[in-house]
Amino acid sequence: PTYVNMTIGSFVCTSCSGILRGLHPPHRIKSISMASFTPEEMDFLKSHGNELNRKVYLGLHDSQTSPEPDSRDEQRVREHMVQKYENKRWYVAPTDAMREEAKWTNEAALNSKPQVKPLRSLLGENASKLTAVSNQVSF
């Protein structure tokens, strides 16, 4: 995701950001890399996030009877977003417990350090040795 949906506090891709801007009412979208965020906006994002929004806006969604559309079909994605955000077809009101869980999960993700492992633990002990090659030509 390269954008943030500040209306609901979720992270979205470029294609979805354009669709969301066209909904009624339009969702407020900000670029992650080009925008600045206030402390209040950061707190809002920390207390929401994609998982909370999935539980809220798809709370009653049954993927067996109504599968989510293929992301390459922009028209179907748009129709799905209209049902999801404008019509609130599968909406479930967020509870305090859902909000607390989201905040705790998001805080834990922000504070966690990535686990670093030697490459051989992924490739195995008998993997070929890797070497870096430079294709730069100097004049």
DRENPA-3360 file (N, C-alpha, C; in nm, 2 decimals, always signed):
BEGIN
1 = PTYVNMTI = +0.08/-0.12/+0.00/+0.00/+0.00/+0.00/+0.09/+0.13/+0.00 ~ +0.04/+0.22/-0.08/+0.12/+0.35/-0.09/+0.04/+0.47/-0.04 ~ -0.09/+0.44/-0.01/-0.18/+0.55/+0.03/-0.25/+0.51/+0.16 ~ -0.30/+0.62/+0.23/-0.37/+0.60/+0.35/-0.51/+0.66/+0.33 ~ -0.61/+0.58/+0.36/-0.75/+0.63/+0.36/-0.78/+0.69/+0.50 ~ -0.77/+0.82/+0.50/-0.79/+0.89/+0.63/-0.93/+0.90/+0.68 ~ -1.03/+0.87/+0.59/-1.17/+0.86/+0.63/-1.19/+0.75/+0.73 ~ -1.13/+0.63/+0.70/-1.16/+0.52/+0.78/-1.03/+0.46/+0.85;
9 = GSFVCTSC = -0.92/+0.51/+0.81/-0.79/+0.47/+0.88/-0.74/+0.34/+0.82 ~ -0.74/+0.32/+0.69/-0.68/+0.20/+0.63/-0.57/+0.23/+0.53 ~ -0.49/+0.14/+0.50/-0.39/+0.15/+0.40/-0.43/+0.09/+0.27 ~ -0.42/+0.16/+0.15/-0.47/+0.12/+0.03/-0.37/+0.13/-0.09 ~ -0.39/+0.06/-0.19/-0.31/+0.06/-0.31/-0.35/+0.18/-0.40 ~ -0.27/+0.21/-0.50/-0.29/+0.32/-0.59/-0.43/+0.31/-0.66 ~ -0.46/+0.19/-0.71/-0.58/+0.17/-0.78/-0.70/+0.20/-0.69 ~ -0.70/+0.14/-0.57/-0.81/+0.16/-0.48/-0.82/+0.30/-0.43;
17 = SGILRGLH = -0.71/+0.37/-0.42/-0.71/+0.51/-0.38/-0.79/+0.60/-0.47 ~ -0.78/+0.57/-0.60/-0.85/+0.65/-0.70/-1.00/+0.62/-0.70 ~ -1.04/+0.49/-0.67/-1.18/+0.45/-0.66/-1.24/+0.52/-0.54 ~ -1.17/+0.51/-0.43/-1.22/+0.57/-0.30/-1.25/+0.72/-0.31 ~ -1.16/+0.79/-0.39/-1.18/+0.93/-0.40/-1.31/+0.96/-0.48 ~ -1.36/+0.87/-0.56/-1.48/+0.88/-0.64/-1.60/+0.84/-0.58 ~ -1.60/+0.78/-0.46/-1.72/+0.74/-0.39/-1.79/+0.86/-0.33 ~ -1.91/+0.84/-0.28/-1.99/+0.95/-0.22/-2.03/+0.91/-0.08;
25 = PPHRIKSI = -1.98/+0.99/+0.02/-1.89/+1.10/+0.00/-1.75/+1.05/-0.03 ~ -1.67/+1.13/-0.09/-1.53/+1.09/-0.13/-1.45/+1.06/+0.00 ~ -1.37/+0.96/-0.01/-1.28/+0.93/+0.10/-1.16/+1.02/+0.09 ~ -1.10/+1.06/+0.20/-0.98/+1.15/+0.21/-0.86/+1.06/+0.20 ~ -0.79/+1.07/+0.09/-0.67/+0.98/+0.07/-0.54/+1.07/+0.08 ~ -0.44/+1.01/+0.14/-0.31/+1.08/+0.15/-0.20/+0.98/+0.11 ~ -0.10/+1.03/+0.04/+0.01/+0.95/+0.00/+0.10/+0.93/+0.12 ~ +0.15/+0.81/+0.14/+0.23/+0.78/+0.26/+0.37/+0.85/+0.24;
33 = SMASFTPE = +0.42/+0.86/+0.12/+0.55/+0.91/+0.11/+0.56/+1.06/+0.08 ~ +0.45/+1.12/+0.04/+0.45/+1.26/+0.00/+0.37/+1.35/+0.10 ~ +0.30/+1.30/+0.19/+0.22/+1.38/+0.28/+0.28/+1.38/+0.42 ~ +0.24/+1.48/+0.50/+0.28/+1.48/+0.64/+0.16/+1.45/+0.72 ~ +0.18/+1.39/+0.84/+0.07/+1.35/+0.92/+0.09/+1.41/+1.06 ~ -0.03/+1.46/+1.11/-0.03/+1.52/+1.24/-0.03/+1.41/+1.35 ~ +0.01/+1.45/+1.47/+0.01/+1.34/+1.58/-0.14/+1.28/+1.59 ~ -0.24/+1.36/+1.57/-0.38/+1.31/+1.58/-0.41/+1.21/+1.47;
41 = EMDFLKSH = -0.36/+1.24/+1.35/-0.38/+1.15/+1.24/-0.30/+1.02/+1.26 ~ -0.18/+1.03/+1.32/-0.10/+0.91/+1.35/-0.18/+0.82/+1.45 ~ -0.23/+0.89/+1.56/-0.31/+0.81/+1.66/-0.43/+0.75/+1.59 ~ -0.50/+0.82/+1.50/-0.62/+0.76/+1.43/-0.58/+0.64/+1.36 ~ -0.47/+0.64/+1.28/-0.42/+0.53/+1.21/-0.38/+0.41/+1.30 ~ -0.32/+0.44/+1.41/-0.28/+0.34/+1.50/-0.40/+0.27/+1.57 ~ -0.51/+0.34/+1.58/-0.63/+0.28/+1.65/-0.73/+0.22/+1.55 ~ -0.69/+0.23/+1.42/-0.78/+0.17/+1.32/-0.70/+0.06/+1.24;
49 = GNELNRKV = -0.67/+0.09/+1.11/-0.59/-0.01/+1.04/-0.68/-0.10/+0.95 ~ -0.62/-0.18/+0.87/-0.69/-0.26/+0.77/-0.77/-0.38/+0.84 ~ -0.71/-0.44/+0.95/-0.78/-0.55/+1.01/-0.91/-0.50/+1.08 ~ -0.91/-0.39/+1.15/-1.03/-0.34/+1.21/-1.13/-0.31/+1.10 ~ -1.09/-0.24/+1.00/-1.18/-0.20/+0.89/-1.24/-0.32/+0.82 ~ -1.16/-0.43/+0.81/-1.21/-0.55/+0.75/-1.33/-0.61/+0.84 ~ -1.31/-0.61/+0.97/-1.41/-0.66/+1.06/-1.53/-0.57/+1.06 ~ -1.52/-0.44/+1.04/-1.63/-0.35/+1.04/-1.70/-0.35/+0.91;
57 = YLGLHDSQ = -1.63/-0.32/+0.80/-1.70/-0.31/+0.67/-1.73/-0.44/+0.60 ~ -1.67/-0.55/+0.64/-1.70/-0.68/+0.59/-1.74/-0.78/+0.70 ~ -1.79/-0.72/+0.81/-1.83/-0.80/+0.92/-1.94/-0.91/+0.89 ~ -2.03/-0.87/+0.80/-2.14/-0.97/+0.76/-2.12/-1.03/+0.62 ~ -2.00/-1.01/+0.57/-1.97/-1.06/+0.43/-1.95/-1.21/+0.43 ~ -2.01/-1.28/+0.34/-1.99/-1.42/+0.32/-1.92/-1.44/+0.19 ~ -1.79/-1.48/+0.19/-1.71/-1.49/+0.07/-1.76/-1.61/-0.02 ~ -1.84/-1.70/+0.04/-1.89/-1.81/-0.04/-2.00/-1.76/-0.13;
65 = TSPEPDSR = -2.09/-1.68/-0.08/-2.20/-1.63/-0.17/-2.17/-1.50/-0.24 ~ -2.07/-1.43/-0.20/-2.03/-1.30/-0.26/-1.88/-1.28/-0.25 ~ -1.81/-1.35/-0.34/-1.66/-1.34/-0.33/-1.61/-1.20/-0.37 ~ -1.50/-1.16/-0.31/-1.44/-1.03/-0.35/-1.40/-1.04/-0.49 ~ -1.41/-0.93/-0.56/-1.37/-0.93/-0.71/-1.22/-0.94/-0.73 ~ -1.19/-0.98/-0.85/-1.05/-0.98/-0.90/-1.00/-0.84/-0.90 ~ -0.89/-0.82/-0.84/-0.84/-0.68/-0.84/-0.81/-0.62/-0.98 ~ -0.80/-0.70/-1.08/-0.77/-0.65/-1.21/-0.90/-0.60/-1.28;
73 = DEQRVREH = -1.01/-0.63/-1.23/-1.14/-0.59/-1.29/-1.19/-0.46/-1.21 ~ -1.14/-0.35/-1.26/-1.17/-0.22/-1.19/-1.31/-0.19/-1.17 ~ -1.40/-0.22/-1.27/-1.54/-0.20/-1.26/-1.60/-0.28/-1.14 ~ -1.57/-0.41/-1.14/-1.62/-0.49/-1.03/-1.57/-0.45/-0.89 ~ -1.44/-0.41/-0.89/-1.38/-0.36/-0.76/-1.46/-0.23/-0.72 ~ -1.49/-0.14/-0.81/-1.56/-0.02/-0.78/-1.70/-0.05/-0.73 ~ -1.77/-0.15/-0.79/-1.91/-0.19/-0.75/-1.90/-0.25/-0.61 ~ -1.80/-0.33/-0.58/-1.78/-0.39/-0.45/-1.76/-0.28/-0.35;
81 = MVQKYENK = -1.68/-0.18/-0.38/-1.65/-0.07/-0.28/-1.77/+0.01/-0.26 ~ -1.86/+0.03/-0.36/-1.98/+0.10/-0.34/-2.07/+0.03/-0.24 ~ -2.08/-0.11/-0.26/-2.16/-0.19/-0.17/-2.10/-0.18/-0.03 ~ -1.96/-0.19/-0.02/-1.89/-0.19/+0.11/-1.90/-0.06/+0.18 ~ -1.87/+0.05/+0.12/-1.86/+0.18/+0.19/-1.98/+0.27/+0.18 ~ -2.04/+0.28/+0.06/-2.15/+0.37/+0.04/-2.28/+0.30/+0.10 ~ -2.31/+0.18/+0.06/-2.43/+0.11/+0.10/-2.42/+0.04/+0.23 ~ -2.29/+0.02/+0.28/-2.26/-0.05/+0.40/-2.34/-0.18/+0.41;
89 = RWYVAPTD = -2.33/-0.25/+0.30/-2.40/-0.38/+0.29/-2.36/-0.48/+0.40 ~ -2.23/-0.49/+0.43/-2.18/-0.59/+0.53/-2.14/-0.53/+0.66 ~ -2.17/-0.40/+0.68/-2.12/-0.32/+0.80/-2.17/-0.38/+0.93 ~ -2.07/-0.38/+1.02/-2.09/-0.41/+1.16/-2.03/-0.30/+1.24 ~ -2.11/-0.24/+1.33/-2.06/-0.12/+1.41/-1.94/-0.17/+1.50 ~ -1.83/-0.09/+1.50/-1.71/-0.13/+1.58/-1.74/-0.12/+1.72 ~ -1.69/-0.22/+1.80/-1.70/-0.22/+1.94/-1.58/-0.16/+2.00 ~ -1.58/-0.12/+2.13/-1.46/-0.08/+2.20/-1.36/-0.19/+2.20;
97 = AMREEAKW = -1.40/-0.31/+2.22/-1.30/-0.42/+2.22/-1.23/-0.43/+2.08 ~ -1.30/-0.41/+1.98/-1.24/-0.42/+1.84/-1.14/-0.31/+1.83 ~ -1.17/-0.19/+1.88/-1.08/-0.08/+1.87/-0.95/-0.10/+1.95 ~ -0.97/-0.15/+2.07/-0.86/-0.18/+2.16/-0.77/-0.29/+2.10 ~ -0.83/-0.39/+2.04/-0.75/-0.50/+1.98/-0.67/-0.44/+1.86 ~ -0.73/-0.35/+1.78/-0.66/-0.29/+1.67/-0.55/-0.21/+1.72 ~ -0.57/-0.13/+1.82/-0.46/-0.04/+1.87/-0.35/-0.12/+1.93 ~ -0.38/-0.23/+2.00/-0.27/-0.31/+2.06/-0.19/-0.38/+1.94;
105 = TNEAALNS = -0.26/-0.43/+1.85/-0.20/-0.50/+1.73/-0.11/-0.41/+1.65 ~ -0.16/-0.29/+1.62/-0.08/-0.19/+1.55/+0.04/-0.14/+1.62 ~ +0.02/-0.12/+1.75/+0.13/-0.07/+1.84/+0.24/-0.18/+1.84 ~ +0.20/-0.30/+1.86/+0.29/-0.42/+1.86/+0.37/-0.42/+1.73 ~ +0.30/-0.41/+1.62/+0.37/-0.41/+1.49/+0.47/-0.30/+1.47 ~ +0.43/-0.18/+1.52/+0.53/-0.07/+1.51/+0.65/-0.08/+1.60 ~ +0.63/-0.15/+1.71/+0.74/-0.16/+1.81/+0.83/-0.29/+1.79 ~ +0.78/-0.38/+1.70/+0.86/-0.50/+1.68/+0.98/-0.48/+1.59;
113 = KPQVKPLR = +1.08/-0.56/+1.61/+1.20/-0.55/+1.53/+1.20/-0.67/+1.44 ~ +1.23/-0.65/+1.31/+1.23/-0.77/+1.22/+1.34/-0.87/+1.27 ~ +1.30/-0.99/+1.25/+1.40/-1.10/+1.28/+1.50/-1.11/+1.17 ~ +1.63/-1.11/+1.20/+1.73/-1.12/+1.10/+1.79/-1.26/+1.11 ~ +1.80/-1.32/+1.00/+1.86/-1.46/+1.00/+1.96/-1.46/+0.88 ~ +2.06/-1.55/+0.90/+2.16/-1.57/+0.79/+2.09/-1.62/+0.67 ~ +2.13/-1.59/+0.55/+2.07/-1.63/+0.43/+2.07/-1.78/+0.41 ~ +2.18/-1.85/+0.47/+2.18/-1.99/+0.46/+2.07/-2.06/+0.53;
121 = SLLGENAS = +2.01/-1.99/+0.63/+1.90/-2.05/+0.70/+1.77/-2.06/+0.61 ~ +1.77/-1.98/+0.51/+1.66/-1.98/+0.41/+1.69/-2.07/+0.29 ~ +1.82/-2.07/+0.25/+1.86/-2.14/+0.13/+1.92/-2.28/+0.16 ~ +1.95/-2.30/+0.29/+2.01/-2.43/+0.32/+2.16/-2.43/+0.32 ~ +2.22/-2.52/+0.39/+2.37/-2.52/+0.41/+2.44/-2.55/+0.28 ~ +2.38/-2.62/+0.19/+2.44/-2.67/+0.06/+2.41/-2.57/-0.05 ~ +2.36/-2.45/-0.03/+2.33/-2.36/-0.14/+2.45/-2.30/-0.19 ~ +2.45/-2.27/-0.32/+2.56/-2.21/-0.39/+2.60/-2.07/-0.32;
129 = KLTAVSNQ = +2.72/-2.04/-0.33/+2.77/-1.91/-0.27/+2.72/-1.80/-0.36 ~ +2.67/-1.69/-0.30/+2.62/-1.58/-0.37/+2.73/-1.47/-0.38 ~ +2.74/-1.41/-0.49/+2.84/-1.30/-0.51/+2.77/-1.18/-0.57 ~ +2.81/-1.06/-0.53/+2.75/-0.94/-0.59/+2.84/-0.90/-0.71 ~ +2.77/-0.87/-0.82/+2.84/-0.83/-0.94/+2.80/-0.69/-0.98 ~ +2.89/-0.60/-1.01/+2.86/-0.47/-1.05/+2.86/-0.46/-1.20 ~ +2.76/-0.40/-1.26/+2.75/-0.38/-1.40/+2.79/-0.23/-1.44 ~ +2.84/-0.16/-1.35/+2.87/-0.02/-1.38/+3.00/-0.01/-1.46;
137 = VSF = +3.01/+0.08/-1.56/+3.12/+0.10/-1.64/+3.18/+0.23/-1.60 ~ +3.31/+0.24/-1.57/+3.36/+0.37/-1.54/+3.45/+0.42/-1.66 ~ +3.45/+0.55/-1.67/+3.53/+0.61/-1.78/+3.65/+0.68/-1.73;
% end
